[in-house]
Amino acid sequence: MSTSRQTFFTFLNKGMLSVVSLVNSILLAHLLLPGDRGFFQATQTYSTTGTAVVGGYTGYYAYALSRDPDEAVPTVQMGNLFVFGLSLLTLGVVFALRHLVFAHIPAMWWWAAICLPVAFIYNYGTKILQGLNQISWLNRANNAQPLLFFAACVVLFLMRHRLSDASRLSLTYYLWISSYLVAAVFTMWISYLLVRHRQSIAWKFHGKNWRGTVDYGGWLSVSNGVNYVNYRIDFWFVQWLCTPKILSVYGIAVAASEVLVHISTSVSSVVFKRMTGAERSDAITLTEAATRQTVLSSILVAILMYAFFPALILVAFPKVYAGAVLPFCILLPGLIARAARNLIIQYATNQLANPKTAIWMNGVSILINALFCVILVPTFKGVGGAIASTVSYIISYAIYIVWFSRVNHVSPVGLLRVKKSDWAPYLAVWNRLYRMTRLSRT
């Protein structure tokens, strides 16, 4: 499949994923009390933090598969041993703390810990698909969990009048974890089939891949953790410094703005293998073009979101969440910068095989975000968190541009100046949609 075709279908898949995630947020806003909805969203962020950290180790397997496809079987076997072993260990620790040591674990952390093992496996399956450059299957796998959880939310929403407030929250957690479990089974099954070797399902130790897991994966793990903390630190500051109701309102702004996050990752998903395996000069050119494409697509999507989402928030969500409109509008410019800078981080991590660079990059952004959160959140609440997030992303993007130009001895103009050729994919998408519309009418 051509790159433009892959990008087109990935864009559609990411669009569907973002819509499903937004609809899930709407359903949960009507299903759960405001405080419970914020509580559930906070649990999701803690679970995803753990998955992001372990995702650094599993990211090695995507990297190794892209670099050396002929060694797919030993790479996957080592991945099986590491990921499934870690998942079983996590379950054992959680069980021991809860039932043997009788340690008090806050409910938010308890549910996050229960979800972690299946989330590890689900994430690992998507990394195998990414490393094999199976973009179509990767898109389906990425959609699996949100779609399953969407179906569960619909059922709960229809049954809401028969359920107590406490049982609604508990059932939401159970179905959330179940959606990860089913998605993990589906994703791993497809991954093993695509490796095309029966031995890929085995758990085996391979010294080379173990060293890669520890060395490359270890640094990438720290990088992923720092990146996700950077992504969520404003949300956590609002949680720590504000009331549950304010957190829930800000959570709606975050959930709505994440539509842009999902769609903006289309280009990075498609160019992952090419950027990882290309010669450095080609990777520089690819990174510049991909960054410009990401900025363009993000701006176009953001314009549409500015036009329609404020009204959507006011109409689709309960009135208590009306205050989410302003922070939502403030968050979008920062997320455009975030999408673009992630391509530069991907270049440092995958082409230069240097996750350490990504750590200090995201570390700078965290410091900026935290500083502004400390200053703004106590006074301006969720609006202050949104300002801190956007300012940190824009400043850090400027720093990344300077780094990229200096380390590669190229002009920063390559990342910034839009070329006529950059519009070609959008014209192709427009023409494709136009033809599809005409065919549907006939």
N, C-alpha and C positions, 0 to 999 in steps of 0.2 A: 504494500500500500504506500502511495506517495506521501511525502511529509505534509503537503497541503491538505490532502484528504484525511490523514491522521489527525491533523490539527482541527479540521472542521468537525469531525465526529467526536473528538475529545472535547471540543468547545460545547457541542450539544450535550454530551454526557455530563460535563461539569455544570452546565446550565440546569439540567434536570436535577442533579444532586443538590444544587443550591436551592432550587424551588422546593424540593422535598424537605430539606432541612428547615427552611422558613415555615412551611406548612406545619411541620412538627412543632415548631415554636409556638405557632398560633394555637394549635390544638392543646398543647400543654398549658398555655396561658389561660384557656377556658376550663381546663380539667383540674388544675391544681390551684391552691391558694397562692397568692403572690409570694408569701414567704417560702412556701414549699417549692415553688417553681425556681426561685433563686437558689434554694438549697440544692435542688437537683442539678441545676446548671453548674454550680460550684463543684459538686461531686464529679461531674463530667470533666471539668478542667483538671482536677487532681488525678483522675484516672489517665487522662491523656498525657499528663506530665510524665507519669511512669512509663507509658507506652512510647513516648518520644525519646526518653533516655535509652530504653532497650532497643528502640528503633535505630539507634546509632550502631549498635552491634549487628543488627540484621541488615543495616545499610551496607555493611561490608560485603554481604552475599550478593546484593544487587551490583555492587562495584566489581566484585570478582567475576560474576557471570558476564558482565559487559566486557571486561578486559580479556577474559579467556573462556569463551563458550565451550571449548573442547573439554574443559575440566568441570563441567556442570555437575556430574554425579558426585564426586568427592566434596565439592562445595556445598551441595544441598545436604549430603549426609552429615557433614559437620554442623550445618545449620539446624538440622533436625535434632541432633544431640544437644546442642546448646539451647535452643528455644524451648523444646518440649521438656528438657530437664529443668530449665529455669521456671517454667510454668508450674511443674509439679512441686518444685521447691517452694515457690510462692504460696501455692495452696496449702502446703504443709505448715509453713510458718504462720499463716493466717489462722488455720485450724488450731494450731498449738496455742497461739496467743488467746484465742477466744474460748476454747474448751478445756485446755489443760492448765494454762497459767491463769486463766480467768482475768486477763488484763482488760481494762476498760478501753474500748476503742470507740471514739465518737462515730455516730452513725454515718456521717459523711465519708469518713475514712474507711469505714467497714465496707460500704457498698463499692467504693472505688477499688479497694483491695480485692474484692471478690471478682470484679470485672477484669482485673489486670491479666490473669493467665490466658483467658480466651482472646483478649485484645492483643497480647503478645503474638499469639499464633496467627491471628487474622492479619496483623501487620507484616509478619514474616512472609505469609503467602503473597501479599501484594508486592513485597520486595523481590521475590523470585520472578514474578511476572514482569516487573520493571526491568530486572536484569536480563531477562530473555527477550526484551523489547516487544512483548506481547501487549501492545497498547490497547487493543480492542478488549481483550480479556481483563486487563488492568482496570479499564473503565467500568466494566461490569462488576468486577470485584469491589471496587470503591463504592459503587452504588448499592451493593447488596445489603450492608448493615443499615444504612439510612432508610432504604425501602422497606425492609423487614420491620424496623422500628416504627415507620410511618403506618404500616398496616396495624400494628399493635396499638398505636395511639388512636387510630380511627375506631377500633373496637372499644377501647376504654372510653373514648368520648361519647360513643353511642350508649354506653352503659353507665354513664357518670351519675345519673339520678338514683341508681340503685346502690351506689357505693358511698361509704363514709369518706371523709377527707383523708383520714389516716390510711385507709385501705387503698385509696387512689394513688398515694405516693408510693406505698410498698409495691403495688402491682406495676407501677411505672418502672421501678427499679428492676423487678424480676424480668419484665419483658425487655427492658433495655439490655440486660446481660444475656438473655436468651437470643436476642437478635445478633449479638456478637458471636455467640456460640455457633449458630446456624451459618452465619457468613464465613466464619473461620473454617468450618468443615467444607463448605463449597469451594472456598478459595484454595485450600490446600489440595483438594481433590483435582482441581483444574491444573494447579501448578505441577503436581506429580505427572499428570498425563502429558503436559507440554514438555517436560524434561525428556520424555520418551525413553525411559530406562527403568526397568522394574526395581533395580537396586537403589533408585533415588529415594525410596521410602524408608531405607534403613537408617539407623542411628550409628554413625561411626566416627571415630576420632581420626583426624588428619592433621599432622603437625603444621603443615604450611598454612592451612586455613584456620587453625587455632591461633597461630601467631598473627594472622591477618585480623581475626576477630578481636583479639586483645589489643593489638597495636593500632591499626586503622580504626577498627570498630570502637575501641575505647575512647579515642579522641573524638570520633564522630558522635559518640554517645554524649559526651560532655557538651559538644557543640549543639546537638539537638536539644538537650535539656536547657541550655542557656537561651537558645532560640525560642523555645516555647515559653520559658519564663518571661522573656522579653515581650512575647505576644500577649501574655495574660496578666502581667504585673499590674496594669491599671485596673483590671477587673478585681484582682485580689485586694488592692488598696481600697477600692470602694467597698468590698466585703468587710475589711478590717475596720474601716473608719466610719462607715455609714450603717443605717438601719437595714434589716432584711428587705423592706419594701423598696428602698432606694436601690439596693443591689439588684432586685428583680427587674426594676424599670431599666436600669443600665444594662442588665443582661439582655433585654429585648433589643436595645440599640445595638449591642454587640452581635446578637444573632442575626438581625436584619443586615447589618453591614457585612457579615461573613458571606453573603451571597457573592459579593465582589471577590472575596478571598478564594472561594471555590473556583470561580470562572477564570481568575487570573493565573491559576496554576496550570492551565491547559498547555501553554507553550513549553514550560519547564518539563512537564511529563513527556512530551514528544521528543524534545532534544536531549533528554538525559543520556541515552546510550551514545548518541553522536558526540556529545560534548565529552563524555568519559573516554571514548576510544579514539578520538581524533588527534592528529598532530597539534602541537600547541598553537601554531599560527592559524590553523583552521578553527581551533576551538575559540581563539580570540575573536575572529570574525563572526563565528556562530553566536558567541555570547553577546556581542554588540547588537547583532540583528535581533536576537531573541529578546534582549532587554527593550529595544525600541518597540518590538511587536507587543510585548507585555504592557508597556506604558500606553500604547495606542488602544489596545483592547480594553484595558482597565478604565481609561478615560471615557471611552464610548459607553461601556456598561454603567459607569458612575453617572453619566449624564442621564441615562434612562432611569436610574435609581433615584436621582434627585427629583426627576419629574413625577414619579409614581409612588415611591415608597412612603413619603410622609403621609399621604392620604391613606395608603394601605395600612399603616400602623394605627391611624386614628379610627379606621373603619373595622379592620379585621380583629384587632386586639381589644380586650376590655378597656373601659375608660381609664382605669387606674394606671395604664401604661402610656398614656398620652405624652407624658414627660420624656419618652424615649426619642421623640422626633429630633430635638436639638442635638443631643450627643450623637445620634446616628449621622446627621449631616456633617458634624465635625470630624467623625471618624474616617469618612471616605477618602479625603485627600491623603491621609497618612497611609491608608491601605494601598493606594496606588503606588506610593513610594516603596512600601514594603514588598509589593509584588515584584517591582523592578530590582530592588536590591537583593532579593532572594536568588535571582539569576547569577549575580556576581558571587554570592556565597556558594552557589552550586559549582561555579567555575573553580573557586579556590579549593573546594572539597573534593570534587570528582576529577577535574582535569589536572590540578596540581597535586592532588592526593595530600592535601594539607588542611585537615580539619582544625588545626590549632589557630589558623588565621580566622576561621569563622567564629571561634570562641571569643577572641578579642573584639571582633566586629560586633557581635551581638552583646558582648559585655559593655561596650561603650553605649550602645542603645539602651540597655537596661539602666545604667547609671543616669542617663538623661531622663528616661521615663520616670524612674523612682524619684529623682530630684523634683521634677515638676509635679508628680503626684503628691509628695509631701507638702508642697507649697499650695497646690490648688484644690485637692480633694476635700480637705476639711472645710473649706469655704464654699466651693462650687459643686461639691458632690459629684454626681455622674458626669456633668459637663466638664468639671476639672479633670476627671480621668480621661475623657475623650481628647481634651486639649493636650494633655501630657503624652498620650499615645501618638497623636498625629505629629507633634513637634519632634518627638524622639525619632520617628521613622524618617521624617524629612531630613533632619540633621545627619542621621546615620547614613542615609542614602548618599548625601553629598560626600561624606567621608569615604564610602566605598568606591565612589567614582574616582576620587583622587588616588586611592590605593590601586585600583585596577589600571589606571593610566600610568602610574609610576612603575609598578612591578612588571608591566608588559612593554614599557617604553612606547606607548601609543597616546594619541590625543584623546582627551575625554569626549571630544565631539562625536566620536564613533558611537558612544552610548546615548547621545542626546539628540543629535540632528536627524530628524525623520527624513528618509529618502522616498523618492517616488515609488520605488520598488516595494517599500514597506506597506503600501496600500493595496498591493496586488492580492494578498490573501483575503482581504475584506471585500474587495470587488468580486473575487471568486465565490466567497460565501454568499454575497448578495445575489449573484447570478444563479447560484445553486438553489437558494431559497425561492427566488422568483420562478425558476423552472418548476420546482416542486409545487408551488402555489398554482401555477397554470395547469399542471397535470391533474391536481386534485379537483380543479374546477371542471375539467373536461371529463 
